[in-house]
Amino acid sequence: MRIGNASGFYGDRFRAMREMLEDGPLDVLTGDYLAELTLLILGRDRLKDPALGYAKTFLRQLEDCLRLARERGVRIVANAGGLNPASLAGAVRELGERVGVPVRVGHVEGDDLTSRHPGALTANAYLGGGGITACLAAGADVVVTGRVTDAALVTGPAAWWHGWGPEEYDRLAGAVVAGHVLECGTQATGGNYAFFTGHDVRRPGFPLAEIDADGSAVVTKHPGTGGVVDTGTVTAQLLYETAGPRYAGPDVTARLDTVRLTQDGPDRVLISGVRGEAPPPTLKVGLNRLGGWRNEVVFVLTGLDVEAKARLVREQVEDALGTRRPAEVRWELARTEHADADTEERASAYLRLVVRDQEAEKVGRAVSGAAIELALGSYPGFHVTAPPGKGAPYGVFEAAYTDAGEVPHTAVLPDGTRLAVPAPARTLPLADVPEPPLPEPLEPGPVRRAPLGLLLGARSGDKGGDANIGVWARTDGAWRWLARELTAERLRELLPETAGLPVVRHLLPNLRAVNFTVRGVLGEGVAAQARFDPQAKALGEWLRARHTDLPEALL
């Protein structure tokens, strides 16, 4: 089957759905609209209107593309239902009637566990692909879901197309790996790629996978579209927001240490050899709650005496806050200025103040007044990047786990029939995989101090309050160096912000990669915005920019 992706997040390229339908043949087109932060946004939408809580962009895309999809015989599967898949399914039916394209719509529900978690704005279990499979088997043209795993958007259709049973673990694991590569859209085709300078990635095409009956897959893109698909882009995406060799999901636990990638021609990468195991007995539940109120002010410090200017305004603001000081006050000075700069902006540094508190008043006027009232009585050149506001609520993400048998995974078929999707009959609790042996060390030789990125690629991202950093080598020699030199301890030295935090390293020799999990570096998750880069998107690029002694033989 040929299955494509047209969305990696809520807000991705609007025309991608039409482009994927027009630019080449497909059997199924998926769209991933949900992230941890998205569910918080949708939760706030639902507070305003109980009929909302889904990704409205998806409806607008369908209005443009529904007739084309039906003409081409392409089924559409998306998790755009968010917190209200039933409401979105009804809206899709109404849309079909309005545009004169009758459409059979199925949807999947049962993931919403908010009632079981008092105080949570949203609480959603990560379901597998079984409900999607059932809807497609019942003839659905469009299937919308709530919170399923990103890979389920591919495992569900693949199981339907090839007739896989729930315990064909190797086949399902192959589809999970393909789904993980597709889920973030153009990240598989050169987007956000460490070695982008060697390719034209101005407008990368969206990816698709040709999935065989044995679970192997070729990742590619439509001919003539931009970007690139090679073993590097696929490796980068495989490492993104994963951790150890066991990649657990509700359908199957995929063994990432068995994945083999082979360049199968221009813009074609074969994924083969993937082994699978029974899924764990529990499902992950993503919890979002409102954590309090947040505000920030960014002071611009231009020219000379940057440290003294920062010290002055910081002392003035702290004095002005007095007894109304918020519970959390954080200052960060970014020394972005250049000596003897040819533009004012290049002569400037930035001092960022971030405050958080349970009371809106303590981060609102109390902070904005303390900052702006200094405008004529502080450091020379005083100004801020934007007028401070009254503050805004921030969210907190947590992960919990619940027995899979206690979640009412339900497929609502196009005719309205409600079909219970059974929990897995066999499960296997997660356990660590023995560490593989290290490769042979390189022969001793001269070294040169240079950025790690000359040798290694990286991609990073967030999982709740943790950050993931995947690092890979493009040659066997670089892998031998990477596996031995970039330890958890060395990572902490290179990235001082991680010092004192638990860092777990996993080796993936088939991918010539190591994957790090840095516990707690993102605080309470992306919605809390506890860090300059709250989703850790650039943590890997910071690592690649750090200088260390590299073997000259590899440069």
Secondary structure, 3 states (H helix, E strand, C coil): CEEEECCCCCCCCCCHHHHHHHCCCCCEEEECCCCHHHHHHHHHHHHHCCCCCCCHHHHHHHHHHHHHHHHHCCEEEECCCCCCHHHHHHHHHHHHHHHCCCCCEEEEECCECHHHCCCCCEEEECECCHHHHHHHHCCCCEEEECCECCCHHHHHHHHHHHCCCCCCHHHHHHHHHHHHHHCCHHHHCCCCCCCHHHCCCCCECCEEEEECCCCCEEEEECCCCECCCCHHHHHHHHHCCCCCCEECCCCCEEEHHHCEEEECCCCCEEEECCEEECCCCEEEEEEEEEEEEEEEEEEEEECCCHHHHHHHHHHHHHHHHHHHCCCEEEEEEECCCCCCCCCCHHHEEEEEEEEEECCHHHHCHHHHHHHHCCCCCCCCCCEECCCCCCCEEEEEEEEEEEEHHHCCCEEECCCCCEEECCCCCCCCCCCCCCCCCCCCCCCCCCEEEEEHHHCEEEEEEEECCEEEEEEEECCHHHHHHHHHHCCHHHHHHHCHHHCCCCEEEEEEHHHCEEEEEECCCCCCCHHHCCCCCCCCCCHHHHHHHCEEEEEHHHC
